[in-house]
Amino acid sequence: MSHRRAVFTMLLVTLMWSSAGVVTRHLQAARSFEVTFWRSAFTVIVLALLLPVLRGRAALARSLREGGATLWFSGACWCVMFTAFMIAITLTTVANVLVTMAIAPLLTALIARVALGHRLAARTWMAIGVAGVGIVWMYAREFSTAEPSHLLGTAVALAVPVAAAINWTLIQHTRHQADVDLLPAVPIGALLSALLTLPFALPFAASAHDLALLALLGVGQLAVPCLMSVAAARHLSAPEASLLALLEVVFGVAWAWLGAGEVPAAHVLGGGALVLVALAANEAIALRGVAR
């Protein structure tokens, strides 16, 4: 995969990821841990059918057998991301969860710097800074008037960018190791998430309508885009992949606006514009350098 294709793949991934909030707002009876369980369970089912086709049964079995601690550590990161995100989004607003996740690029840059000795280009630091200003502009007012449940949801959501930053760095660390396949880490994470939340999800209350929506999330919002993100992240620096993933914030606000009637205020639109400008400038410079 070329750098340009990896960038466009990540853009598509963030668009698919960002649908979780608006879909969740249309659930009828399923709540919190049950929402997390069903989404993760459907993801496991889809990936159990999809990965043998993509990798071949023998290659997949070898990856699971030889992946070692790296594979399972990445799976644990996916588990934290899958679980914390859905629980948080049932406790607070879509915007609060997404803005909390937006600290991932800075965390990724710092972890990659410490763990991999990764030196960041000035343009990346500037993009992170400008995007950070945009995020603060977008949601500072919401945080200042937050209710206790919103604060709890935000605290739970903090686990997502921490796990994501570690996972992006881990994926980059293995990018030149042809014998390490981290795609199976995605179903491992989904399976761990389903097992972890099952006891708290009982008794089930989801309607047929809810199950259909959660199956949609399991396939189109989680299973497929997560596999795509792992493939694309091997051809991007960890901070760059994390920075591109920040677009989920902007897309998520747009989905909530169009699909759930959550009209963003002027400061949200202004902050979102800053995020888009920062990402566009960073990627334009990067793509120009690759083209040369």
Phi, psi and omega in degrees: 000129177286164178299317181299315180293324178298320179297311181294327176297317179294326176297316178295321179301313182295325177297319180287318179301322189290354182281350186299316184299310184291323178294318180300327181292348181257008176288149184264312187231331182294140182222151168041252187295327179293321176301314180296316181300308185294320179297315179293320180297315178296325178297316178300315181299313181297315183290329177296331177273327188276316185297320177299330177287318182288320187255338188088142185298318182294315180294322179294317178298321179294320179297318179293324183284324187254359183296328176065205185297326182299314180298315183287329177292319176296319177300320178296322177297315177299320179301313179298316181297313181298315187285309184296322182299310185289324177294316181298321186287344174270352181258332184218187184284159176302318182298317181297319179294314183294321181291326176295319178295339185289353176279357182304317180301318179294316178297319180296316179300317182290317180294318179296325179295317182283313187280324186247355184066028186285123178267124184271140174293151180301324181297326180290317177299318180295318180297318178298317180296313181295317178297322178298318177298318179298319180294315178299317179301319184295318195233007180302321182294322180295318182292328183291340181242023186290144174274164181308318180296324178293322179294320177296316178299320178295319179297318177296320182295337179300333180294334184293306180295329178296311179295321180295318180298317178296318183292317178301318180294320179296317179297318179295323180300331183260007187297333180257010178256096186297336183273358180255117181245112183263004176300320179296347178295332181294307177294330176298315179297319179294320179295315178299319179297316180296316180293322182293322185267347183305311182300329182274347181274342182280146354281147183293141179234357185297137176276173177299323177299316179296316182297323178296316179293320181290327174295320176300317178295318181300324182273300191272341180256343184234296188301302185293309181295329179293320175297317178298321182292322178296317179296316182289323185295337178290347182245013177230155172291155181302313178296325181292317178298318180293323179294319177296323179296341178298339178298341177301329179298310182293314179297321181297319176297319180296317178301314181296326179293310185283326188255345182229006176073017178274091184284121181286146178284172182299322181291333176291316179295320179295316178295321177297324177297320178297319178299314180297318179297317180299314180294315182297317180295316180298314183287326178298317178295317180297314181294325178295320179294321178294320181298327180287000000 
